[in-house]
C-alpha cells in the first residue's frame, strides 16, 4: 500500500477520487485558525494514504483537500479546504470564493478556508464542519514532545521546519478503525474498492450525489437486515467481513467504547493498554495497532510491514530490507516517539514532493 501511495503522490494530480459535490458553486464558507506554527496543509493531507481513500481526495498540484462530511441538518456536504495567508488575502491554493462565512479577527495570520456548495448550512452544520475538520487535520495536536526529542538531531531539523508530525485522521475513530481493517494485507487499490463499496451501500446520500462515510449504526443495521454476507459479497470485504460486522455491532451496542482511547489523562489508558485493546479486536494485529496509535493522538508505533522494512533498508543503505532488530536500534534513541520519527522518514518524499 505504501509503495503505491508513494508512486501516485509522485505523479501529482489528484490523490484519490474527487467526491461528488466538490465542483458545485460555493454556497458556504468558514475560516479555521489561527494555525499552529509551521502548519502546512500538504504535510498533513499527505502524511499517509488516508487523503486518497474515499470519500476524500487531495489535489496535490493545487494543495486543496476535498472531503465529504456528515452534518446534522444539511446532510452530507463535500467541503474543500485550502490555505490562506491572512484574512482578506488570496488563498494559497486558489482564488477566493467570495462566499460569506465566519471571519477571523483582524491581523490573524495563516488560516484555512473551508467552503462547500449546495447550501450555506445552519449553525449546527457549520459547527459540525468546524469540529470535524479540526479533528481530521489534527489542529489541536501538541507536537512539543516530538520536536523536543528531535532538538539534537540536525539531520531531522526538516521535521519541525516543515510543519511535519500531524497525521490526517478520519472525522471519527470508527472510520479510522474501518480503514485500518481494510488496509490489512491489501494493496491501495483493493482498500479503496472496499471502502468505496461500504460508502455506496450504507453511506447517507446528499442531493448532489455526496456520500458520507457510514457510521457504525448504519453498518450494524445493514448486517442485521442482510447478514454479514452483504459485506463479504456486495462490498467485497472477503474474510474481513466478519471482523467488520462485529466491530460495528459492538460499537453500536455500546459494548466497545473506543472514545475512551482519547483520554490521555492520569485516569485514562496508556499507550500500551490502547495498543493491546486494538490488537484484541478480531482482524487487527500489531501493525494496525501501531499505526492507529498515531491517529488517536498518541505517538504511533513502528508498524513494520513489508514495505516499511524495505524502505528503511534503502534509507539505511542496506542491500535489502532491514530486519526488526536493526530498525529498533535505528530509532531507539527517540523513545516513545520512535514510531513517529520512523514514519516521518518513510513518508518524507510524500510531503516534500
C-alpha positions in Angstrom: 0.0 0.0 0.0 2.8 2.4 0.9 4.6 1.9 -2.4 1.5 2.6 -4.5 0.7 5.7 -2.4 4.2 7.0 -2.9 4.0 6.4 -6.7 0.7 8.2 -7.0 1.8 11.2 -5.0 5.0 11.5 -7.0 2.9 11.5 -10.2 0.9 14.6 -9.0 -2.7 15.4 -9.9 -5.4 14.1 -7.6 -4.6 11.6 -4.9 -7.9 9.8 -4.6 -11.2 10.3 -6.5 -12.9 13.7 -6.4 -16.1 13.3 -4.3 -19.4 14.3 -5.8 -20.3 17.9 -4.9 -16.7 19.2 -4.9 -17.2 21.2 -8.1 -20.5 22.9 -7.1 -20.6 26.7 -6.9 -19.6 27.8 -3.4 -22.6 28.5 -1.1 -21.0 28.5 2.3 -17.6 29.1 3.8 -15.8 29.5 7.1 -12.3 30.2 8.3 -10.3 27.9 10.6 -7.4 29.3 12.5 -5.1 30.6 13.7 -3.0 27.6 12.6 -0.2 26.0 14.7 3.3 27.4 13.9 4.7 25.9 10.8 1.4 24.2 9.8 1.2 23.1 6.1 -2.0 21.5 4.7 0.0 19.3 2.3 2.2 18.0 5.1 -0.9 16.8 6.9 -3.0 15.7 4.0 -0.2 13.6 2.5 1.0 12.3 5.9 -0.4 8.9 5.0 -2.8 7.3 2.4 -6.0 8.4 4.2 -6.4 11.5 2.0 -6.6 9.2 -1.1 -9.3 7.0 0.4 -13.0 7.8 -0.3 -14.8 9.9 0.4 -11.6 12.0 0.4 -9.2 13.4 -2.2 -6.2 15.7 -2.1 -5.4 17.8 -5.1 -1.6 17.7 -5.0 -0.9 20.3 -7.6 -3.3 22.9 -6.2 -2.8 22.0 -2.5 -6.6 21.6 -1.9 -8.3 18.9 0.2 -11.8 17.6 -0.5 -13.8 15.5 1.9 -17.4 14.6 2.4 -18.7 15.3 5.9 -21.9 14.4 7.7 -23.8 17.4 9.0 -26.9 17.3 11.2 -29.2 19.5 9.1 -27.9 19.7 5.6 -26.8 16.0 5.4 -23.6 15.0 3.6 -21.6 18.0 2.3 -18.4 18.0 0.4 -16.0 20.5 1.8 -13.0 22.0 0.1 -10.1 23.1 2.3 -7.3 25.4 1.2 -4.7 27.5 3.0 -4.9 31.3 3.0 -2.1 33.7 4.0 -4.3 36.1 6.1 -8.0 37.1 6.1 -8.7 39.2 3.1 -5.7 38.0 1.1 -5.8 35.4 -1.7 -5.8 31.8 -0.8 -2.5 29.8 -1.3 -4.4 27.0 -3.0 -6.5 29.1 -5.4 -8.8 32.2 -5.8 -11.1 33.3 -3.0 -14.7 32.0 -3.3 -16.2 35.3 -2.2 -18.9 33.4 -0.3 -20.0 34.8 3.1 -18.5 33.0 6.1 -17.1 33.1 9.6 -14.5 35.8 9.8 -11.3 35.7 11.8 -10.2 38.7 13.9 -8.1 41.3 12.1 -4.4 40.7 12.0 -4.7 36.9 12.3 -2.1 35.1 10.2 -2.3 32.0 8.1 -5.5 30.0 8.3 -7.6 27.6 6.4 -10.7 28.5 4.3 -13.3 25.8 4.2 -16.0 26.1 1.6 -18.8 23.9 0.2 -21.7 24.0 -2.3 -25.5 23.5 -2.3 -26.4 25.2 0.9 -24.9 27.8 3.3 -25.7 25.4 6.1 -27.2 26.2 9.5 -25.3 26.9 12.7 -25.3 23.2 13.7 -23.9 22.3 10.3 -21.2 24.9 10.5 -20.3 23.7 14.0 -20.1 20.1 12.8 -17.9 21.0 9.8 -15.6 23.1 12.1 -15.3 20.3 14.7 -14.7 17.5 12.2 -12.1 19.5 10.2 -10.2 20.5 13.3 -10.1 16.8 14.3 -9.2 15.4 10.9 -6.3 17.9 10.4 -5.0 17.4 14.0 -5.0 21.1 14.6 -5.1 20.8 18.3 -2.3 18.2 18.5 0.6 19.1 20.8 3.8 18.2 19.0 6.2 19.8 21.5 7.3 16.4 22.8 8.2 15.3 19.3 10.1 18.4 18.5 12.0 18.3 21.8 13.0 14.7 21.0 14.5 15.9 17.7 16.2 19.0 19.1 19.6 17.5 19.0 19.2 15.8 15.6 20.3 18.3 12.9 19.6 15.8 10.1 16.0 15.8 11.2 15.6 19.5 11.5 13.3 19.4 8.5 10.5 17.9 10.6 9.8 21.0 12.7 10.8 23.4 10.0 8.4 21.9 7.5 5.5 21.5 9.9 5.6 17.7 9.9 4.3 15.4 12.6 0.5 15.7 12.3 -1.4 12.7 10.8 -4.5 13.2 8.7 -7.3 11.4 10.6 -10.8 10.5 9.7 -13.6 12.6 11.3 -14.3 9.7 13.6 -12.2 7.0 15.3 -14.7 4.4 14.0 -13.7 5.3 10.4 -10.0 5.1 11.2 -10.6 1.6 12.6 -12.5 0.6 9.5 -9.8 2.0 7.2 -7.1 0.1 9.1 -9.0 -3.1 8.8 -9.5 -2.5 5.0 -5.8 -1.9 4.6 -4.7 -5.1 6.3 -2.9 -7.3 3.7 -4.4 -5.3 0.9 -3.0 -3.0 -1.8 -4.1 0.6 -2.0 -6.4 -0.2 -5.0 -8.1 -3.0 -3.0 -8.5 -0.9 0.1 -10.1 1.9 -1.9 -12.5 -0.6 -3.5 -13.7 -2.0 -0.2 -14.2 1.4 1.4 -16.0 2.8 -1.7 -18.4 -0.1 -1.7 -19.1 0.4 2.0 -19.9 4.0 1.5 -22.1 3.2 -1.5 -24.0 0.6 0.4 -24.6 2.3 3.7 -23.5 6.0 3.5 -26.1 8.7 3.7 -26.6 10.4 0.3 -26.9 14.1 -0.4 -29.0 15.6 -3.3 -25.8 16.4 -5.2 -24.7 12.8 -5.0 -22.4 13.3 -2.0 -21.9 10.1 0.1 -20.8 10.4 3.7 -18.9 7.6 5.3 -21.4 5.4 7.2 -21.4 5.3 10.9 -21.3 2.1 13.0 -25.0 2.1 13.5 -25.7 2.1 9.7 -23.3 -0.8 9.1 -24.7 -2.7 12.1 -28.2 -2.2 10.8 -27.3 -3.4 7.4 -25.7 -6.6 8.9 -28.8 -7.2 11.0 -31.0 -6.9 8.0 -28.9 -8.8 5.4 -26.3 -10.7 7.4 -22.5 -10.3 7.2 -22.7 -11.8 3.7 -23.6 -8.3 2.4 -20.1 -7.1 3.5 -18.4 -10.2 2.0 -20.3 -10.5 -1.3 -21.5 -7.0 -2.2 -18.8 -4.8 -0.5 -16.0 -7.2 -1.4 -14.6 -7.4 2.2 -13.9 -11.2 1.9 -12.6 -12.7 5.1 -12.7 -9.3 6.8 -16.5 -9.1 6.7 -17.0 -10.9 10.0 -14.5 -8.6 11.8 -16.1 -5.5 10.4 -19.6 -6.7 11.3 -18.6 -7.5 14.9 -16.8 -4.1 15.2 -19.9 -2.2 14.0 -22.2 -4.2 16.2 -20.1 -3.8 19.4 -19.7 0.0 18.9 -23.4 0.4 18.1 -24.4 -1.6 21.1 -22.1 0.4 23.4 -20.1 -2.7 24.5 -16.9 -1.2 22.9 -16.1 2.3 23.9 -13.4 3.5 21.5 -13.7 7.1 22.6 -12.1 6.3 25.9 -8.9 5.8 24.0 -8.8 9.6 23.6 -8.5 10.0 27.4 -4.8 10.7 27.8 -5.1 12.0 31.4 -3.9 10.2 34.5 -7.1 8.2 34.7 -7.0 7.2 31.0 -5.5 4.2 29.4 -1.8 4.3 28.5 -0.4 3.8 25.0 0.5 0.1 25.7 -3.0 -0.5 27.0 -4.7 1.1 24.0 -2.5 -0.9 21.6 -3.3 -4.1 23.4 -7.1 -3.4 23.2 -6.8 -2.8 19.5 -4.8 -6.0 18.9 -7.5 -7.9 20.8 -10.1 -6.8 18.2 -10.8 -9.5 15.6 -8.9 -8.7 12.4 -6.4 -6.3 13.9 -2.8 -7.1 14.6 0.4 -5.3 15.8 0.9 -3.3 12.6 -2.7 -2.0 12.7 -2.4 -1.1 16.4 0.9 0.7 15.9 -0.5 2.8 13.1 -3.8 3.6 14.9 -2.0 5.0 17.9 -0.8 7.9 15.9 -4.4 8.6 14.8 -5.5 8.6 18.4 -3.3 11.5 19.4 -0.6 9.2 20.7 2.9 8.5 19.4 2.5 5.8 16.8 4.3 2.5 16.9 6.8 1.3 14.3 4.2 -0.6 12.2 6.8 -2.7 10.5 5.1 -4.1 7.4 7.0 -5.4 4.3 7.1 -2.0 2.6 8.4 -0.3 5.7 11.2 -2.8 6.2 12.2 -2.4 2.6 12.1 1.4 2.6 14.1 1.6 5.9 16.7 -0.7 4.3 17.0 1.8 1.5 17.3 4.7 3.9 20.0 2.9 5.9 21.9 1.9 2.8 21.4 -1.8 3.3 21.4 -4.3 0.4 17.9 -5.4 1.3 15.1 -5.0 3.8 16.1 -4.1 7.3 15.2 -6.6 10.0 13.3 -5.6 13.1 16.4 -5.6 15.3 18.1 -3.1 13.0 15.0 -0.9 12.9 14.5 -0.9 16.7 18.2 0.0 17.1 17.9 2.8 14.5 15.1 4.6 16.3 15.6 3.6 19.9 17.0 7.0 20.9 13.7 8.7 20.2 11.9 6.7 23.0 8.1 6.8 22.7 8.5 8.9 19.5 10.4 6.2 17.7 7.5 5.1 15.5 6.5 8.7 14.7 10.1 9.5 13.6 10.3 6.3 11.6 7.0 7.1 9.8 8.2 10.7 9.0 11.3 9.4 7.4 9.4 6.8 5.4 7.0 9.4 4.0 9.3 12.4 3.7 9.1 12.1 -0.1 5.3 12.3 0.0 5.0 15.5 1.9 8.1 17.3 0.4 7.3 16.4 -3.2 
